[in-house]
Amino acid sequence: MLLTITTTRSPATDLGWLLHKHPEKVQSFALAFGTAHVFYPEATDERCTAALVLDVDPVGLARSRRNAGNELLAQYVNDRPYVASSFLSVAIAQVLGSALSGKCHGKEELAETPLPLTARLAAVPCRRGGEPFLRRLFEPLGYSVTATRHPLDAQFPEWGESPYFTVELAATVRLADLLSHLYVLVPVLDDEKHYWVNTDEVEKLLRFGEGWLATHPEKEQITARYLKRQGKLVRSALAHLGFDDDTDPDEAAAAQDLAEERLEAKVSLHERRLATVLSVLQSTGAKRVLDLGCGEGKLLRLLAADPHFTDVVGVDVSARGLEIARQRLDRLRLPDPLKDRVKLLHGALTYRDARLEGFDAAAVVEVIEHLDPPRLGAFERALFGCARPGVVVLTTPNREYNVRFENLPAGKFRHADHRFEWTRAEFATWCNGVCAAFGYAVRIDPLGDTDAEVGAPSQMAVFTRQ
């Protein structure tokens, strides 16, 4: 079982500081199921690779009490010593624990620095879902994924493909984040944990999934597989991740959206907002357009009906929302050439996604206020730093205007899922920070009728890449 991690950030040998393992030494560690070895096949200032090799003892496993009830031959003839599995997660936690925790004694700032990293897993089992599922796990986290599937036997190609892949994951990311992703997702791919799952595993999942799992498009599958489909544990973990056991999250979101639309109906804001965003996108001359956080597809319908847009892509984290968006698009009864221009993608906006690169413009309509403030930085990097469309049209409520809504209690947000609502000054500060960090210029306009004291009910920023 082999995992390698490579960096090319100079001096690349700083990887040794992060892993707390010296590049000039070979180190071995005794584990309950065998031995882990750490060494460096290459270590120069330009390129450094650390290797973690697990020598799993199948005889020791077979003699353990937990395997006593297994069929005799299966105790010894299996893939456990060779493929990435929950054994690798245990080794990462025990052998690379400091790096996993984000600690780097002597170079603390290094642990918080995103590095160009490539992780290579020599053999990854993916029996359920195959390569598409593998990609759905890692690509929303910003990784470029290379997966090479192996035949059952190269000498007998008629036997077909095996469920095993050699996988490379490349991204600019903190080492602690990479290790956390591997810790959680490798057992999810293998779908066969080697030890009993109890409530401690829920705490581990939440700890190592902090900051990314709650917004991952496959969080339900990840949670179910990680916890070996133990219903009570799965429900507990999902509840901590923001699911209510008795409420369908998509239905709840739809109800909250409707409540916000009704609140804004008196100022005719919803339709005016969509019409304004459409008009701005049309004025830019953009041909390829993203609708990020497209929800049930209300803006998508307008974009799809305009033949000047040659590619229209809607992205949302809600699978149910995308289903409704597709139904709404179907009801337009567009000719096939126009219909084929529109695509829907399942994905989160806080992770780099190569599918979103190369577009002329992006719309982000009433989306950012649904993000937890600590995730705004990840959203900024994913959109303005990685996808980098030529124009970004972004809208968000103006909190100052809330006092004009008669049915909105003082201090409450317009939508139950809003994590924040900005004043005009706060929005301007954020916009200027984005421009300074990522090389954009911005124009901020009011949306809706402007009140002399509190401004317009909503606000729109038009970012232009410089």
N, C-alpha and C positions, 0 to 999 in steps of 0.2 A: 504494500500500500504506500503510494508515493505522492507527496505534495511538494511542489517547488514554488517559491515566491521570488520574483525578479524585479529589481528596480534599476533605472538608468539615471536617476537623479544624482548629480555629482555633489559630494563624494558618495558614490553608491554604497560604499562599505559602512555608511551610517546605518544600513539595515541591521548590522550586528548590534548596534546600540539599542535599536528598537526591539529586537528579539531577545536581548540579553544573552546572546550566544556569540562567542568570539569567532570571527571568520577563519582563524588559523587553527581551530581546534575541532576535533570530532568528539561529540558528547553523546553518551548513551544514558537512558533513563528507564528504570524498571517500572512496568505498569502491571496491573492485575491480569491482563490478558496477553502480555508479551513484553517486548522491548521497543522503545522509540529511540531513533538515532537522528541527530541533527548535525549537518555538515554543510560546507559551501563548495559546490563544484566550480564556481568562479567567484572571484572577489577582487575587483579592480575599482579604481575611482570612477570609471565610466560605466561599469555594469557589475552587479552583484546578485548572486542567486543563492538562496538558502533552501536546503532540502530537508524535509521531515519524512523519514522512512519508518514505517511500523512493521515490525516483525511479530506478527500475531501467532501465538502458539495454539494450533488447532487441537492438539492432544490435550493440552491443559483445559481448553474450553470444553472438550467432550467429557472430561472427567469431573467437571464442576457439577454441582447438584442441579443447577438450573437446566442443564442439558440432559439430565439422567433419563428423562422420559422420551427422548427423541429416538427415531428409528436408527438402528446401529450404524448403517453405512453413511447416512446423512450427517452423522456427528463428525465424520472425518473427511468426506468428499463434499466440499462446498466452496463458495467463493469468498468466504469471510476473511482469509488472510490476504486477499489481493485487491479488493475493491474498496473505494471510499465509502465509509459507513459511519455509524455512531461511534465506532472505535476511534475514528479520526477526530471526532468532536471531543471525546474524552482526552485524547492526546494533546489537542490544541489547548484545552483548559489547563491541563496539568503541566505540560512542557513549555507552552508559550503563554502562560497565564498573565504575566505582566504586560506583554504586548496586547493581549486580548482586552485587558483592563484599561489600556491607553496610558500606561506608565512608561517613562523612559528616564531613568535616573541619570543625571548628569547632562542630559539634553532634553529637558522637559518640553521645550517648544517644538521639538521634532515630532513628538507624539500627536500634536494638534495640526501638523502640516499635511495637506494632501500630497501624495507622492504618485508618480507614474508607476503603477504596480501591475504585474502580470502573474496570476496564479495558474498553475498547471496541475491538474489532477489526472494521473496516469490512467485510471480506470474508474469510471463512475457508472453505477447501475441506474437505469431509469426504465423500469419495467412497465410502469403505468404512465402513459402520456408521451413517452419518447422524447425526441429532441424538441418538439414544440413546447412541451411542458417545461423542459429544462430552460429554454429561452424565456418563457413567461416568468420564471423565477428570478433570473438574473438581469435581464435587459431593463426592466423597470427600475433597477437599482443603479443604472448608469453604466453597466458593463458591456463591452464589446465581446461577444461570445463566439468562440470557434469550437465546434463540436465535430469530432471524427468518430463515426460509428464503426465498430469492429464486427467482422463476420464471425459466425459460430466457429468455423474452421476454414482458413484460407485455402486449404487443399480441396475442400468440398464446398464450393460456392453454392451448390444447389440446396445446401442445408439452410441457407438464408442468413439473415442478420441476427446478431446477438443483441441483448439489451444493454450492452456496455459501450461507453463513449470515453474517448480522451477529450478533456475539456480544458480550454484556455479562457481565462477571464481577464480582460484588460480594462483598467480605468485609472483615473487620477483620483485617489481616495486615501483617507487615513488608513494606516495599517490596522488599527483597532477595528475600523468598520469592515474591512475585508475579512478579518478573522471572525467577527461576529456573524457576518453573512454566511460564511462557510460553516461555522458552528451550528447554525440553525438549519441551513438549507441542504447540507449534505445528507443528514438523516432523512430529510423530507424526500429527497430523490431516491434514496435506497428503500425507504418505506418499510424498514425492518429493524427497529431498534433492538439492541442485544441485551437490554436490561429492562426490568419491570418499571413501568411508568406510574408515578404517583403525583401527589400535589406539589412535590418539590420541582417537578418538571415544568409545571405552570409558571412558577417563579423564575426558572431559568429562561424559559421562552420569553417572558415579559422583559427580563433584564437584558438579554442579548438582542431582543427585537426592539428595544427602546429607540425611538426616533425614526424608525422606518417601517416596522411591521404594520402599525395601525393604518397606514395609508397604502400598503402594498395591494395591488389588484388581486393577488391570489392569497390574501391573508387567511381566508376560511380554509382553503386547501392546505396551506402551510400549517395552520393550527391543528387541523384534524390529523394530518399525517405525523406531525411531530409528537403528538400526544397519543398516537396509536389508536385513534378513533375512540378513545374512552369518553363517552358522551358527556358525563358530568364535568370532566376536566376541560373538555373542549368548550362547553358552554361557559364555564368559569373564565377561561382565558379570553374568549370573545367578548364577554361582558366587560372585562378590564380594558379591552381594546376599543370599547365604545359601542358594543352591541347590547341591546336590551333583549333578554331571553324571550319576552312576550311580544316583541314588536319587530315587524319586518323593517330593517333599516331603510330600504328603498321606499317603502310606503310612508315611513315617518318623514323622510326627506321631502317627498312629494307634497305631503300635507303642510310642511313648513314653508315650502316654496309658494304654495297657494295662499297661505296666510300672509306672506310678505307681499304678494301681488295685490291682494285685496286691500291691504293697508295703503299701498301706493296708488290704488285705482283712482282716487279723487284727484290726483295731480296728473293722471294719464301718463305715469312715468314709464311703466314697463314697455309699452309699444314705442314710445318716443326714444327710449334708450336704444332699443334694437334698431330703429330706423336711423338714428344718428350714427351708431357704430357702422352700419351698412354703408351709409353715405361716405363716411371717412375712408373706409376700405376701398370703395369705388374710386374716390378721388386720388388715391395713391397710385392707381394704375396697376395694382398687384394682380397677379394671375394665379399664384399658388398661395392658398390661405389656410391657416389653422384656426379652428375654434376650440380653444383650450378650456376644459370644464364645460363641455357643450350641453351637459344635462340631457333633457328630453328633446333637444334639437330645434328649438324655436328660432334661433339665429341661423342654424344650418339650413332650414327651409328657405330663408331669404337668400342665402348665399347660393344654394343649389339652383334657385330659379333665375339667377343672373348668368347668362352664358359667357360673360366676359371672364369669369373665374374658371380657369382650366383644371385646377385641382383644388378640391375642398376636403379637408380632413377634420373630423370631429374627434376629440379625445375626452374621455371621462373615466373616473374610477368606478362608477356604478354600472355594472353589467345590465341591470334592469333599466336604467336610464337610457342606455344605448339601444336596448330593444325597442323602447318607445320611440326613440329618435328614428330608428329604421322604419317603424310603422308609419310615422308622420311623413317621412320622405317618400315612402311607397305611395301614400295617398296623393302626392303631387302628380302622379302619373306622368312623370317626365319621359321624353323619348330616351331610348337606351343610350345614345351617345352622351346625353346630359347626365343621366343617372349614373353612368359609369365613372364620372368625374368625382363622385362623392364616396369617401371611405370613412369608416368608423373604427377607432382604435381604443382598446381597453388599456388604460395606463394612468399612472399617477404623475402629477405635475412637479413633484419635488425631487425627481430623479432624472438624471440624464437619459435621454432616449434618442438614439441615432435616427429613428424613423421620423423625427420632427425637425431634422436639420435641412437647410436648403430652401426654406419657404420665404416668399416675398413679405408676407404679413401674418400677424397672429392677433386674434381677438381674445381677450380675457375679461369676460363680462360678469361682474358680480361674483367673483371667485375667490380673490385673495383673502377676503374677510372670513372665509371658512377655514383658513389655515391657522394652525397654532402659531403664535408669534415666533417661537424658536425655529420653526420650519421655513420662515420667510427667506432666510439666507439660502437655503437649499433650493427654493423656488427661483430665486433670482439667478443663481448659478446655472440651474437647468435651462431656464428660458433665455436670459440675456447673455450668459456666458457660454453656453453650449449650443443651443438651437439657433440663437442669433438671427431671428428674422429681420428683414430690413425695416419693418414698421411693426410696432406693438400698440394696439388700441386697448386700453385697460380702464374699466370703470369700477367704482366702489361707492358705497353710500357716504353722504356727508352727515356725520353725527350731529352737527350743530342744528340741522333741520328737523331732527326728531321731535323737538318741542312743538312743531306745527301739526303733528299727527295726534288728533284728539283721542284716539283709542289706544295709544301707546303709553303705558305707564312710564313715569319719570325714571330715567336711569336704565331702561330696558332697551335691548337692541331690536331691530326690525324683524330678525329671523332668529329662531331658537338655536340654530347651529352657528351663528356668527361668533367668532372668537374675539373680534374687536370691530369697532367702527371708528374711522379716523375723522378728525376735524380737517378743515381745508389746509390749515398750517401743517398738521401732521402728515397729510398726504403729500404736500409739496416737499417736505423734508425727505420723506422716503424716496420720492421720484428723483430728487436731486442727487441723493446718495447712489441710486442705481446708475444714473448717468455718469457720475464720477468714477464708479467702479468698473463699468463695462463699455464705456465709449459710446453713449447715446446722448442725444439732445431731446428735450421734452417740451411739450406745450400742454398746459392744463386748462380745460374748459369746463364751465358749469353745465350740468345736464338737468333740464327742466326749468320751470319758471323760477327766476331768482328773487328771493326775499331780501329786502334791503338790510335786514339785521342778521339773518342766519345763512344767507346764500341760497343756492339751489339744492334740491333734495338729493342729487347725486353729483358725482364729479368724474371727469374723464381725462385721462392722460394719453397723449399720442407721442410715443417714443420713436425717434428716428435714428437709425444706426449711422454713426459718423465714419 
